[in-house]
Amino acid sequence: MLENILHDLNIEQEKYLIIGCSGGPDSMALLHYLKHNTNNKIVCAHINHNVRKESQKEEEYLKKYCKNNNIIFESTKITKYTENNFENEARSKRYNFYKEIIDKYNAKYLFLAHHGDDLIETILMKINRGSNLEGYAGIKRISKKDNYYIIRPLLKYTKEDLINYNKKNNITYFIDKTNFDNKYTRNRIRNNILPYLKEENPNIHISFLKYSKTLQEYNNYIKKEVNQIITKIYKNNILDLNSFQQLDPFIKKNILYQILNKYYQNKANIVKEKNITDILNIIDNKKPNLTINLPQNIICIKEYNKLYFKQNNNKKDYKIEFNHKITINNIIIEEINDTKEDGNNICRLNKKDIKLPLYFRNRQNGDFIEIKGLNHKKKIKDIFIDEKIPKRKRDEYPLLVDSDNNILWIPNIKKSKFNAKKDEIYDIILRYCEKEENNE
């Protein structure tokens, strides 16, 4: 029973092994096994989720059990939940605590007691919700997270196997009554679907484990292929859509999943198949500038033949008085004494024609400029579109105005009627330059 669950793991040199233990039958079996089959110091990391009245009693028992068995006991209690999705928030808090304990003991391995039944439930949930190839594979036996490895050595065993192990070794464990609450998707699968699968095949978990390993092998191969392509078409955090559109649809999806994994730090269950479909739809759309919202306040932005992702920051209006030099959104404007240049990057003004002081501000609805030499007004919005200024930059782009709010200059784009030529009278010269932009 529970034979050779530590094969191919090089844990002999590790001083501490961390075990996430709830006090349930699965984690108590794993805690007992590791204590009696390794020479490492065992650290029991327990989270009191504080949603059942029995939680405190279970924590006290586990603390006493660890003391009696020379196991280091570490615990935390969650006092408040703020999100609507309890499962996601509880999971997040759990892993934050595990990371604290990993760092405290400078450990390399976190052992978790997921078993074969958990694997079946996870795969069925992923199929139901939609995922990518890696997601459909379910739970990995070994996975890398931050600076440590998560080990799940019990995937070839069922919950029944673990309960029998506990009975044989006279191990006390606790049953979480919330596992029978069918308001949670996993519980509905566990309580309603899993029993029928086991009736058809008592070893169905082995079939799912083989299925999972096969998908992981395919996924590892595809990742290697995708990585080679990404280095050619995804540079400086910008995806070249001209090259991207030449690829096979399956490769396209996996490229997007891989890019998004970076933004979501490889956290599971965040990016759904619908998100990928939405991104592909805006790529195929003929409109040159499109934006869609993704989970956790990330936005996907298409600008002509480029695609990238960034944190969604709501527009913030600004108006800043100019005093010799200013930097706004990577654009540098400075006052200079003289220059032979006369392009849109240079602005010459006569103080008699304007009202000081000068300001730089962002665009407002209805803004227009009286263009030099044309004797008519044009909307700033239309100029930005004509000049193919990316949509994300339009609300942030600096405009030079005087104290009467006349738009004097759109730096590097258009001059107003207030701009003087080189052979005319002026006493102010401003110059535009742009720093290299980082889209990360």
C-alpha positions in Angstrom: 0.0 0.0 0.0 1.4 3.4 -1.0 4.4 1.7 -2.4 7.3 3.6 -3.9 5.5 7.0 -4.1 8.9 8.8 -3.8 10.6 7.1 -6.8 12.8 9.4 -9.0 12.7 12.1 -6.4 16.1 13.4 -5.2 15.0 14.4 -1.7 17.8 12.8 0.4 19.9 16.0 0.4 17.0 18.2 1.5 16.8 19.1 5.2 13.1 20.0 5.2 10.1 18.7 3.3 6.9 20.8 3.5 3.5 19.0 3.5 0.3 20.8 3.0 -2.0 19.1 5.5 -5.7 19.9 6.1 -6.3 17.0 8.6 -8.4 15.1 6.0 -7.8 11.4 5.1 -5.6 12.3 2.1 -3.2 14.6 3.7 -3.0 12.6 6.9 -2.0 9.5 5.0 0.7 11.5 3.1 1.9 13.1 6.4 2.2 9.7 8.0 3.9 8.1 5.0 6.6 10.8 4.7 7.3 10.7 8.4 7.9 7.0 8.4 9.6 6.6 5.0 12.1 9.5 4.8 14.9 10.8 6.9 14.1 14.5 6.3 12.6 16.8 8.8 8.9 17.1 8.1 7.1 20.5 8.3 3.3 20.3 8.4 1.8 23.4 6.9 -1.9 23.7 8.0 -4.4 26.4 6.9 -7.5 26.9 9.1 -10.0 28.2 6.5 -12.2 29.1 9.4 -15.5 28.3 7.6 -16.6 25.4 9.8 -17.0 25.3 13.6 -15.0 22.1 13.7 -11.9 23.9 12.1 -10.4 24.9 15.5 -10.8 21.5 17.0 -9.1 19.9 13.9 -6.2 22.4 14.1 -5.6 21.6 17.8 -5.6 17.9 17.1 -3.2 18.2 14.2 -0.9 20.4 16.3 -0.8 17.8 19.1 -0.3 14.9 16.5 2.7 16.7 15.1 4.2 17.3 18.6 3.8 13.6 19.4 5.4 12.5 16.2 8.3 15.0 16.1 6.8 16.9 13.1 7.3 20.7 12.9 3.8 22.4 12.9 3.1 25.7 11.1 -0.4 27.1 10.8 -2.4 30.1 9.8 -6.0 31.1 10.2 -7.9 33.0 7.5 -10.1 35.6 9.2 -11.7 37.2 6.2 -12.7 36.5 2.6 -13.4 39.3 0.2 -14.0 37.8 -3.2 -17.2 36.3 -4.5 -15.4 33.1 -5.6 -14.5 31.4 -2.4 -12.7 28.5 -4.0 -10.3 30.8 -5.9 -9.6 33.1 -3.0 -9.0 30.1 -0.6 -6.6 28.6 -3.1 -4.7 31.9 -3.4 -4.4 32.3 0.3 -3.3 28.7 0.7 -0.4 29.0 -1.8 0.6 32.4 -0.3 1.0 30.6 3.1 2.9 27.7 1.5 5.3 30.1 -0.1 6.0 31.8 3.3 6.8 28.4 4.9 8.9 27.3 1.9 11.0 30.5 2.3 11.1 30.2 6.1 12.8 26.8 5.9 14.6 27.4 2.6 12.9 24.3 1.3 12.7 23.0 -2.2 9.7 20.6 -2.2 6.0 21.1 -1.2 4.1 17.8 -1.0 0.4 17.9 -1.6 -2.0 15.0 -1.2 -4.0 15.2 -4.5 -5.0 11.6 -5.5 -6.5 9.8 -8.5 -10.1 11.0 -7.8 -8.9 14.6 -7.7 -7.3 14.1 -11.1 -10.5 12.8 -12.6 -12.5 15.7 -11.1 -10.0 18.3 -12.3 -9.9 17.0 -15.9 -13.7 16.9 -16.1 -13.9 20.4 -14.8 -11.4 21.6 -17.4 -13.3 19.9 -20.2 -16.5 21.5 -19.0 -15.1 25.0 -18.7 -12.8 24.9 -21.7 -9.0 25.1 -21.5 -5.8 24.4 -23.5 -3.9 21.2 -23.9 -2.0 21.7 -20.6 -5.2 22.4 -18.8 -7.0 19.3 -20.1 -4.1 17.2 -18.8 -5.2 18.1 -15.2 -2.8 17.7 -12.3 0.9 17.1 -12.8 2.8 14.8 -10.5 5.7 17.3 -10.4 5.3 21.0 -11.2 7.5 24.0 -10.8 6.2 27.1 -8.9 8.3 30.1 -8.1 11.4 28.8 -6.4 10.2 25.4 -5.4 8.6 22.2 -6.7 5.1 20.9 -6.0 5.1 17.1 -5.6 1.8 15.1 -5.8 2.9 11.5 -5.2 -0.6 10.0 -4.7 -2.1 10.3 -8.2 -2.2 6.6 -8.8 -4.2 6.0 -5.7 -7.9 6.7 -4.9 -9.5 8.2 -1.9 -10.6 4.8 -0.9 -7.0 3.6 -1.0 -6.0 6.4 1.3 -8.8 5.7 3.8 -7.8 2.0 3.9 -4.2 3.1 4.5 -5.4 5.2 7.5 -7.4 2.4 8.9 -4.5 0.0 8.6 -2.2 2.4 10.4 -4.8 3.6 12.9 -4.5 7.2 11.7 -7.2 9.7 12.9 -8.5 12.0 10.2 -11.4 14.5 9.8 -14.1 14.8 7.1 -14.9 18.2 5.8 -18.7 18.4 5.5 -18.4 21.1 2.8 -17.2 18.4 0.4 -20.8 17.3 0.2 -22.2 20.7 -0.6 -23.2 20.5 -4.3 -23.1 24.3 -4.8 -19.4 23.8 -5.8 -18.7 22.3 -9.3 -16.0 19.9 -8.0 -18.4 18.5 -5.4 -21.1 17.9 -8.0 -18.7 15.9 -10.1 -17.3 14.1 -7.0 -20.7 13.2 -5.6 -22.8 12.6 -8.8 -20.5 11.7 -11.7 -17.5 10.0 -10.2 -19.5 7.1 -8.7 -20.9 6.2 -12.1 -17.5 6.2 -13.7 -16.2 3.9 -11.0 -19.1 1.5 -11.6 -18.0 1.2 -15.2 -14.4 0.8 -14.3 -13.1 0.5 -10.8 -9.6 1.6 -12.0 -10.9 4.5 -14.0 -8.3 6.7 -12.2 -5.5 4.8 -13.9 -7.0 5.4 -17.3 -7.3 9.1 -16.5 -3.7 9.1 -15.2 -2.5 7.6 -18.5 -4.6 10.2 -20.4 -3.1 13.0 -18.4 0.5 11.8 -19.0 -0.1 11.5 -22.7 -1.4 15.0 -23.0 1.5 16.3 -20.9 3.9 14.7 -23.4 2.1 16.3 -26.3 2.1 19.6 -24.5 5.8 19.5 -23.7 6.6 18.9 -27.4 4.2 21.6 -28.6 5.8 24.1 -26.1 9.2 23.5 -27.6 7.9 24.2 -31.1 6.0 27.2 -30.0 9.0 28.6 -28.1 11.0 28.5 -31.3 8.3 30.5 -33.2 7.7 33.0 -30.4 11.3 34.2 -30.4 10.9 35.2 -34.1 7.5 36.9 -34.0 7.1 38.2 -30.4 9.7 40.8 -29.5 9.8 43.6 -26.9 6.4 42.2 -25.8 4.8 42.9 -29.1 3.3 40.2 -31.4 3.9 40.7 -35.1 0.4 40.0 -36.6 1.7 39.8 -40.2 3.8 36.8 -39.2 1.3 35.4 -36.7 -1.5 35.2 -39.4 0.6 32.9 -41.5 0.6 30.2 -38.8 -1.5 27.1 -38.3 -4.6 27.9 -36.1 -3.6 25.4 -33.5 -0.1 27.0 -33.1 -1.8 30.4 -32.9 -3.8 29.4 -29.9 -0.8 27.9 -28.1 1.2 31.1 -28.8 -1.4 33.2 -27.2 -1.7 30.8 -24.2 2.0 30.9 -23.7 2.2 34.7 -23.9 -0.7 35.1 -21.4 1.0 32.6 -19.0 3.7 35.2 -18.6 1.2 37.9 -17.6 -0.7 35.6 -15.3 2.5 34.1 -13.8 1.4 30.6 -14.9 -1.6 30.6 -12.6 -4.1 28.0 -13.5 -7.8 28.6 -14.3 -7.4 32.2 -15.3 -7.3 32.2 -19.1 -10.3 30.4 -20.6 -10.8 29.2 -24.2 -13.3 32.1 -24.7 -10.5 34.6 -24.0 -8.3 33.1 -26.7 -11.3 33.1 -29.1 -11.9 36.8 -28.4 -8.3 37.7 -29.0 -8.3 35.8 -32.3 -11.5 37.6 -33.3 -10.0 41.1 -32.9 -6.9 39.9 -34.8 -9.1 38.8 -37.7 -11.2 42.0 -37.5 -10.5 44.5 -40.3 -10.6 47.4 -37.9 -7.0 48.6 -37.2 -7.4 49.5 -33.6 -9.3 47.3 -31.1 -9.1 46.6 -27.4 -10.7 43.8 -25.3 -10.7 43.2 -21.6 -9.2 40.1 -20.1 -9.3 38.7 -16.5 -7.7 40.5 -13.7 -7.7 43.9 -15.3 -5.4 43.0 -18.3 -6.3 44.4 -21.6 -5.4 43.1 -25.1 -4.6 45.8 -27.6 -4.5 45.5 -31.4 -2.8 48.4 -33.2 -2.6 47.8 -37.0 -0.1 44.9 -37.4 0.8 44.7 -33.7 -0.8 43.0 -30.7 0.2 43.4 -27.0 -1.1 43.1 -23.5 -0.9 45.6 -20.6 -2.5 46.4 -17.3 -5.6 48.4 -17.7 -5.1 51.9 -16.3 -8.0 54.2 -16.6 -7.5 57.5 -18.3 -6.1 60.2 -16.0 -6.4 63.8 -17.1 -3.4 66.0 -16.6 -2.4 69.6 -17.2 1.2 70.5 -16.4 2.8 73.9 -16.6 5.8 74.0 -18.8 9.1 75.2 -17.5 12.1 74.7 -19.8 11.8 70.9 -20.0 9.2 68.2 -19.4 8.8 64.4 -19.9 5.3 62.9 -20.4 4.7 59.3 -21.4 8.2 58.9 -22.9 7.9 62.2 -24.8 10.5 64.8 -23.9 9.8 68.5 -24.7 12.6 71.0 -24.0 13.1 74.7 -24.7 16.2 75.4 -26.8 18.1 78.5 -27.9 18.4 77.9 -31.6 18.1 75.2 -34.3 18.1 74.9 -38.1 15.4 72.3 -38.0 11.9 73.2 -39.0 9.8 70.0 -39.0 6.8 69.1 -36.8 9.3 68.3 -34.0 10.1 72.0 -33.7 7.7 74.7 -32.3 8.5 78.4 -32.6 6.3 80.9 -30.8 6.0 84.6 -30.3 5.0 85.6 -26.8 3.0 88.5 -28.2 0.7 86.1 -30.0 -0.1 83.8 -27.0 -1.0 84.1 -23.4 1.6 82.7 -20.9 2.2 80.5 -19.1 2.3 77.5 -21.3 0.9 74.1 -20.4 0.9 70.5 -21.6 -2.3 68.6 -21.2 -4.0 65.5 -22.7 -6.8 65.5 -25.2 -10.3 66.4 -24.2 -13.6 65.7 -26.1 -14.1 68.3 -28.8 -10.5 69.5 -29.0 -9.5 71.1 -32.3 -6.4 72.9 -33.7 -6.2 75.7 -36.3 -3.6 74.3 -38.6 -0.7 76.4 -39.8 -1.3 77.6 -43.4 -4.8 76.0 -43.9 -7.0 78.6 -42.2 -9.4 76.0 -40.8 -10.0 73.9 -37.7 -9.5 70.2 -37.4 -10.4 67.9 -34.6 -7.5 66.4 -32.7 -9.2 63.0 -32.8 -9.3 63.1 -36.6 -5.6 64.1 -36.8 -4.6 61.2 -34.5 -6.6 58.7 -36.8 -5.0 60.2 -40.0 -1.6 59.9 -38.5 -2.2 56.3 -37.3 -1.5 57.2 -33.7 -2.2 54.0 -31.6 -5.5 54.3 -29.8 -3.9 53.7 -26.4 -1.7 56.8 -26.9 -4.4 59.2 -28.1 -5.8 60.0 -24.6 -2.3 60.4 -23.1 -0.6 62.3 -25.9 0.6 65.8 -24.8 -0.8 68.9 -26.4 0.8 72.3 -25.9 -1.7 75.0 -24.9 -1.5 78.5 -23.7 -3.4 80.0 -20.7 -6.4 80.7 -23.0 -6.5 77.0 -23.8 -5.6 77.5 -27.4 -3.9 74.4 -28.8 -0.6 75.6 -30.1 1.2 72.4 -31.1 0.7 68.7 -31.3 4.4 67.7 -30.8 5.9 65.9 -33.8 2.5 65.8 -35.6 0.9 69.2 -36.4 1.7 72.9 -36.0 -1.0 75.5 -35.3 -1.5 79.0 -36.8 0.5 80.3 -33.8 3.7 78.7 -35.0 6.3 81.0 -36.6 8.5 80.1 -39.5 12.3 80.4 -39.3 12.2 83.7 -41.0 9.4 85.2 -38.9 9.5 86.7 -35.4 9.7 84.3 -32.4 11.2 84.2 -29.0 10.4 80.7 -27.8 11.7 77.5 -29.4 10.6 74.0 -28.2 11.9 70.7 -29.5 10.3 67.2 -29.3 12.2 63.9 -28.8 11.0 60.5 -27.8 12.6 58.0 -25.5 12.6 54.3 -26.4 9.3 52.9 -25.2 9.0 49.8 -23.0 5.7 48.1 -23.6 6.1 45.5 -20.8 
